[in-house]
Amino acid sequence: MCNLPSPGDVRCHAIVRTDDRLNPLATTEPAGYGPADLRSAYAITTNGTDTIAIVDAYGYPNAEADLAVYRAQFGLPPCTTVNGCFYKLNQRGQPLPLPTNNIPWSQEQAVDLDMASAICPGCKLILLEVNTASIANISTAVATAGRLGAHAISNSYGVPESYSYTIYAPRYNIAGVAVTASSGDAGYGVEFPASSPYVIAVGGTSLAPASTARGWSETAWSGTGSGCSATFAKPPWQTDRGCKHRTVGDVSAVADPNTGVAVYAPGSSGVSGWYVFGGTSVASPIIAAAYAINGGAVNYAAGIYSHANDLNDVTSGSDGSCTVAYLCTAEVGYDGPTGLGTPRGTAAFGGSTASPLSIFQ
């Protein structure tokens, strides 16, 4: 997990599973869910070829090499600079100079690259490495990703919501592009950029095999973020009545480290190996990849709300205590921790004719 940020910095939302002494638990072979498990759980049977941009802080020198190990392990096609599938760029969209290495953020980048690959192995990947974790720099990279032509942009980080951050919200407003943002890993509470109506706020679940027709069951993960924004107005596609402003989240996917995913990532010494990760950092690139597979025009999260029947409704679990129950407890239909549910195929991740209103209070 990334260290506690300085004021004005975002924190990444990757959580590595640990042993009894709270040391990262490395395994000699992949543990946790792999691509086949995730695609089964979310009934994703098609592929796509669009571009997914991943925005993270600092450098990850072994990003391409580690990604190659993950993809080879699970029989996914190579995604390299040479074959035109993988690009690593700085926050201005240039190949050089790249930021200095940072192991916790390198782990975050590994999670994002591996999850995007797991769901959409045919998609192209742009990794944008930001100079620092400041919201000013990282939002600049999001705007850069939009100019580079990505169909989906995954953001697996956040900072507690503050009105002072609204000046950065327009950088996430990219016409026709799915901009996903993880909702947080500290339980009930609202973070930016997930609280912006310009993004698709992605919450987290606990995912387990089940003796059902689907073959899987999900509950709201206790660590996922959710709640009612104090800053941004409610977009027209949200109709819940317990929050007069923007409600977090919109949709969800697996995030519980105890039901986590296999990732090939650097360890604390910098040597890469297999780990199990969770956190809403896992969920954000999964949803971004679903948008990339669908490939349709995107109008913020509006399409999700007109395709609720194409999602798995998550109806149990909680991420804390709150005065309006659905903001922190999963229930039938919409709720804060899991939004309208988790992917059932990719039909929910297309376009809508809805238009946003003014997003500020």
C-alpha positions as CSV (number, residue, x, y, z in Angstrom):
1,M,0.0,0.0,0.0
2,C,1.2,3.5,-0.7
3,N,2.5,5.6,2.2
4,L,0.3,8.2,3.8
5,P,0.4,11.2,1.4
6,S,1.4,14.7,2.1
7,P,-1.3,17.4,2.0
8,G,-2.4,17.8,-1.6
9,D,-1.2,14.3,-2.6
10,V,-3.3,11.3,-3.5
11,R,-3.0,7.9,-2.1
12,C,-3.0,4.7,-4.2
13,H,-5.6,2.1,-3.4
14,A,-3.7,-1.2,-3.9
15,I,-3.5,-3.5,-0.8
16,V,-1.2,-6.5,-0.8
17,R,-2.2,-9.6,1.2
18,T,0.1,-10.0,4.2
19,D,1.2,-12.9,6.4
20,D,0.7,-13.1,10.2
21,R,3.5,-10.7,10.8
22,L,2.0,-8.2,8.3
23,N,4.7,-8.8,5.8
24,P,3.7,-9.0,2.1
25,L,2.9,-12.6,1.3
26,A,4.9,-13.7,-1.8
27,T,4.1,-17.0,-3.5
28,T,6.2,-19.0,-5.9
29,E,3.2,-19.4,-8.2
30,P,0.2,-17.2,-8.8
31,A,-2.4,-17.2,-6.0
32,G,-5.6,-15.3,-6.0
33,Y,-7.9,-14.9,-9.0
34,G,-6.4,-15.0,-12.5
35,P,-7.9,-13.7,-15.8
36,A,-10.1,-16.8,-16.4
37,D,-11.6,-16.5,-12.9
38,L,-12.4,-12.8,-13.4
39,R,-13.8,-13.1,-16.9
40,S,-16.0,-16.0,-15.6
41,A,-17.2,-14.0,-12.6
42,Y,-18.1,-11.1,-14.7
43,A,-19.4,-13.1,-17.8
44,I,-17.0,-11.4,-20.1
45,T,-16.7,-13.6,-23.1
46,T,-15.7,-11.1,-25.8
47,N,-12.5,-9.0,-26.3
48,G,-11.7,-5.6,-27.5
49,T,-8.9,-3.7,-29.2
50,D,-9.4,-0.1,-27.8
51,T,-6.8,1.7,-25.7
52,I,-6.8,1.8,-21.9
53,A,-4.8,4.5,-20.2
54,I,-3.5,4.0,-16.7
55,V,-2.5,7.0,-14.6
56,D,-0.2,6.5,-11.6
57,A,2.5,8.4,-9.7
58,Y,6.3,7.9,-10.0
59,G,8.3,5.4,-12.0
60,Y,8.2,1.6,-12.5
61,P,11.4,0.7,-14.5
62,N,10.3,-3.0,-14.8
63,A,6.7,-2.3,-15.9
64,E,7.0,-3.9,-19.3
65,A,9.0,-6.9,-18.2
66,D,6.7,-7.7,-15.2
67,L,3.7,-7.3,-17.4
68,A,5.2,-9.8,-19.8
69,V,5.6,-12.4,-17.0
70,Y,1.9,-12.0,-16.0
71,R,0.6,-12.3,-19.5
72,A,2.8,-15.3,-20.4
73,Q,1.8,-17.1,-17.2
74,F,-1.9,-16.9,-18.1
75,G,-1.5,-17.4,-21.8
76,L,-2.4,-13.8,-22.8
77,P,-0.9,-12.4,-26.0
78,P,2.3,-10.3,-25.6
79,C,1.8,-6.6,-25.1
80,T,5.1,-4.8,-25.8
81,T,6.5,-1.5,-27.0
82,V,7.8,-3.4,-30.0
83,N,4.4,-4.7,-31.2
84,G,2.7,-1.4,-30.5
85,C,0.6,-2.6,-27.6
86,F,2.4,-1.0,-24.7
87,Y,3.5,2.6,-24.2
88,K,5.1,4.1,-21.1
89,L,5.0,7.9,-21.0
90,N,5.4,10.8,-18.6
91,Q,2.6,13.1,-17.5
92,R,3.1,15.2,-20.6
93,G,2.7,12.2,-22.9
94,Q,6.4,12.0,-23.7
95,P,8.6,8.8,-23.5
96,L,11.3,10.7,-21.6
97,P,12.1,11.8,-19.0
98,L,10.4,9.3,-16.7
99,P,9.9,9.8,-12.9
100,T,12.1,8.2,-10.3
101,N,11.2,4.7,-9.0
102,N,8.8,4.2,-6.1
103,I,8.1,0.7,-5.0
104,P,4.6,1.1,-3.5
105,W,3.5,3.0,-6.6
106,S,5.2,0.4,-8.8
107,Q,3.1,-2.2,-7.1
108,E,0.0,0.0,-7.9
109,Q,1.0,0.2,-11.5
110,A,1.5,-3.6,-11.7
111,V,-2.0,-4.1,-10.3
112,D,-3.5,-1.8,-12.9
113,L,-1.7,-3.2,-15.8
114,D,-2.4,-6.8,-14.9
115,M,-6.1,-6.2,-14.2
116,A,-6.6,-4.3,-17.5
117,S,-4.8,-7.2,-19.3
118,A,-6.9,-9.8,-17.5
119,I,-10.2,-8.4,-18.6
120,C,-9.2,-7.1,-22.1
121,P,-6.1,-8.9,-23.3
122,G,-6.5,-7.4,-26.8
123,C,-6.5,-3.8,-25.6
124,K,-3.6,-1.5,-26.0
125,L,-2.1,0.0,-22.8
126,I,-0.8,3.4,-22.1
127,L,1.0,3.8,-18.7
128,L,1.3,7.4,-17.7
129,E,3.8,7.9,-14.9
130,V,3.4,11.2,-13.0
131,N,6.3,13.1,-11.5
132,T,4.7,13.2,-8.0
133,A,1.5,12.1,-6.3
134,S,0.1,15.6,-6.1
135,I,-3.4,16.0,-7.4
136,A,-2.2,18.8,-9.6
137,N,0.3,16.6,-11.4
138,I,-1.8,13.5,-11.5
139,S,-4.9,15.3,-12.9
140,T,-2.6,16.8,-15.6
141,A,-1.8,13.3,-16.7
142,V,-5.5,12.4,-16.9
143,A,-6.0,15.3,-19.3
144,T,-3.0,14.1,-21.3
145,A,-4.5,10.6,-21.5
146,G,-7.6,12.1,-23.1
147,R,-5.5,13.9,-25.7
148,L,-3.7,10.6,-26.5
149,G,-7.0,9.0,-27.6
150,A,-7.6,6.5,-24.9
151,H,-11.2,5.0,-24.8
152,A,-10.9,4.4,-21.0
153,I,-8.7,6.0,-18.3
154,S,-8.3,4.2,-15.0
155,N,-7.4,6.1,-11.8
156,S,-6.7,3.9,-8.8
157,Y,-6.1,6.7,-6.2
158,G,-7.9,9.3,-4.2
159,V,-7.7,12.0,-1.6
160,P,-10.4,13.0,1.0
161,E,-12.8,15.3,-0.7
162,S,-12.2,19.0,-0.3
163,Y,-13.7,22.0,-2.1
164,S,-10.1,23.1,-2.9
165,Y,-9.8,20.2,-5.3
166,T,-12.7,21.2,-7.5
167,I,-10.3,23.3,-9.6
168,Y,-8.9,20.0,-10.9
169,A,-12.3,18.5,-11.8
170,P,-12.4,19.8,-15.4
171,R,-9.3,17.7,-16.2
172,Y,-11.4,14.6,-15.7
173,N,-14.1,15.9,-18.0
174,I,-13.1,14.2,-21.3
175,A,-15.9,13.9,-23.8
176,G,-16.7,10.4,-24.9
177,V,-14.1,8.8,-22.7
178,A,-14.8,6.5,-19.7
179,V,-12.8,7.9,-16.8
180,T,-12.9,5.4,-13.9
181,A,-11.8,6.2,-10.3
182,S,-11.6,3.9,-7.3
183,S,-13.8,4.9,-4.4
184,G,-11.2,4.3,-1.6
185,D,-10.1,1.6,0.8
186,A,-10.9,3.2,4.2
187,G,-14.5,2.3,4.4
188,Y,-17.4,4.8,4.5
189,G,-16.3,8.2,3.3
190,V,-16.0,10.2,0.1
191,E,-12.8,10.8,-1.9
192,F,-11.9,12.9,-5.0
193,P,-11.8,12.2,-7.9
194,A,-14.4,9.5,-7.3
195,S,-16.9,12.1,-6.1
196,S,-16.8,14.0,-9.3
197,P,-19.7,13.3,-11.7
198,Y,-17.2,13.5,-14.5
199,V,-15.9,10.0,-13.5
200,I,-17.3,6.6,-13.0
201,A,-16.9,5.9,-9.3
202,V,-15.9,2.2,-8.7
203,G,-16.5,0.5,-5.4
204,G,-15.3,-2.9,-4.1
205,T,-16.7,-6.3,-3.3
206,S,-15.7,-9.6,-1.8
207,L,-16.0,-12.3,-4.5
208,A,-16.3,-16.0,-3.9
209,P,-17.2,-19.1,-5.9
210,A,-20.8,-20.3,-5.2
211,S,-23.1,-23.1,-6.1
212,T,-25.4,-20.9,-8.1
213,A,-26.2,-20.5,-11.8
214,R,-23.7,-17.7,-12.0
215,G,-21.1,-19.7,-10.1
216,W,-20.0,-16.7,-8.0
217,S,-21.4,-14.6,-5.1
218,E,-20.5,-11.1,-4.0
219,T,-21.0,-8.9,-1.0
220,A,-19.9,-5.3,-0.4
221,W,-16.3,-5.2,0.8
222,S,-16.0,-3.6,4.3
223,G,-13.1,-1.4,3.1
224,T,-14.7,0.2,0.0
225,G,-15.5,3.9,0.0
226,S,-19.0,5.4,-0.4
227,G,-21.1,8.3,0.7
228,C,-22.6,11.6,-0.2
229,S,-20.5,14.4,-1.7
230,A,-20.4,17.7,0.0
231,T,-19.0,19.5,-3.1
232,F,-20.5,18.2,-6.3
233,A,-24.1,18.4,-7.4
234,K,-26.1,15.3,-8.2
235,P,-25.9,14.4,-11.9
236,P,-29.2,13.9,-13.7
237,W,-28.8,10.1,-14.0
238,Q,-28.7,9.6,-10.2
239,T,-32.1,9.6,-8.6
240,D,-31.5,8.3,-5.1
241,R,-33.1,10.5,-2.5
242,G,-30.9,10.2,0.6
243,C,-28.2,12.4,-0.8
244,K,-28.9,15.7,-2.5
245,H,-25.5,15.8,-4.1
246,R,-23.4,13.4,-6.0
247,T,-23.5,9.9,-4.5
248,V,-20.5,7.5,-4.5
249,G,-20.3,5.0,-6.2
250,D,-21.7,4.0,-9.5
251,V,-20.5,0.4,-10.1
252,S,-18.2,-2.1,-8.4
253,A,-15.9,-5.1,-8.8
254,V,-13.7,-7.3,-6.6
255,A,-11.5,-5.5,-4.1
256,D,-11.3,-7.5,-0.9
257,P,-7.6,-8.6,-0.4
258,N,-9.0,-11.8,1.2
259,T,-10.6,-12.7,-2.1
260,G,-7.9,-11.0,-4.1
261,V,-6.2,-11.3,-7.4
262,A,-2.9,-12.6,-8.6
263,V,-0.4,-9.9,-9.6
264,Y,3.2,-10.0,-10.6
265,A,4.8,-7.0,-8.9
266,P,7.9,-5.7,-7.2
267,G,8.5,-6.7,-3.6
268,S,9.8,-4.4,-0.9
269,S,13.4,-5.1,-2.1
270,G,12.5,-4.3,-5.7
271,V,12.7,-7.9,-6.8
272,S,9.5,-9.0,-8.5
273,G,7.3,-12.0,-7.7
274,W,3.8,-13.2,-7.3
275,Y,1.5,-11.5,-4.7
276,V,-2.2,-11.3,-4.0
277,F,-3.7,-7.8,-4.1
278,G,-7.0,-6.2,-3.3
279,G,-8.2,-2.7,-2.8
280,T,-10.4,-0.6,-5.1
281,S,-7.3,-0.3,-7.2
282,V,-8.2,-3.7,-8.5
283,A,-11.8,-2.7,-9.3
284,S,-11.1,0.5,-11.3
285,P,-9.0,-1.1,-14.1
286,I,-11.5,-4.0,-14.4
287,I,-14.3,-1.5,-15.1
288,A,-12.1,0.6,-17.4
289,A,-11.4,-2.6,-19.4
290,A,-15.1,-3.4,-19.6
291,Y,-15.7,-0.1,-21.2
292,A,-12.8,-0.7,-23.6
293,I,-14.4,-4.0,-24.7
294,N,-17.8,-2.4,-25.2
295,G,-16.2,0.3,-27.3
296,G,-19.4,2.4,-27.5
297,A,-19.7,6.2,-26.9
298,V,-19.5,7.1,-23.2
299,N,-21.3,9.9,-21.4
300,Y,-19.9,9.8,-17.9
301,A,-21.6,7.1,-15.8
302,A,-25.0,7.7,-17.3
303,G,-25.1,4.5,-19.3
304,I,-24.8,2.4,-16.2
305,Y,-28.0,3.8,-14.8
306,S,-29.9,2.9,-18.0
307,H,-28.5,-0.6,-18.0
308,A,-29.0,-1.7,-14.4
309,N,-30.4,-5.1,-15.6
310,D,-27.1,-5.8,-17.2
311,L,-25.3,-5.8,-13.8
312,N,-25.1,-8.3,-10.9
313,D,-27.0,-6.5,-8.0
314,V,-25.0,-6.8,-4.8
315,T,-27.4,-6.9,-1.9
316,S,-25.4,-7.6,1.3
317,G,-22.4,-6.2,3.1
318,S,-21.5,-2.9,4.6
319,D,-18.5,-0.5,4.7
320,G,-19.4,1.3,8.0
321,S,-22.0,3.3,9.8
322,C,-24.1,6.1,8.4
323,T,-27.4,7.8,9.0
324,V,-28.9,7.0,5.6
325,A,-28.6,3.2,5.4
326,Y,-28.1,2.7,1.7
327,L,-25.1,5.0,1.6
328,C,-23.0,2.5,3.6
329,T,-25.0,-0.8,3.3
330,A,-25.6,-2.9,0.2
331,E,-29.3,-3.5,-0.6
332,V,-31.5,-4.4,-3.5
333,G,-31.0,-1.8,-6.3
334,Y,-28.7,1.1,-5.9
335,D,-26.5,1.6,-2.9
336,G,-23.3,3.5,-2.1
337,P,-20.8,0.7,-1.6
338,T,-21.5,-1.2,-4.8
339,G,-23.5,1.3,-6.9
340,L,-25.8,-0.6,-9.2
341,G,-23.7,-3.7,-9.1
342,T,-20.8,-5.6,-10.8
343,P,-20.3,-6.4,-14.5
344,R,-22.5,-9.1,-16.2
345,G,-20.9,-8.9,-19.5
346,T,-20.2,-5.4,-20.9
347,A,-23.6,-4.2,-22.1
348,A,-23.8,-1.7,-19.2
349,F,-20.7,0.1,-20.2
350,G,-21.8,1.9,-23.3
351,G,-23.3,5.2,-24.1
352,S,-26.3,7.3,-23.0
353,T,-28.0,10.5,-24.3
354,A,-28.1,12.0,-20.8
355,S,-26.3,15.3,-20.3
356,P,-24.6,16.5,-17.1
357,L,-25.7,19.6,-15.3
358,S,-23.5,22.0,-13.4
359,I,-21.4,19.8,-11.1
360,F,-20.7,22.3,-8.3
361,Q,-22.8,22.9,-5.3
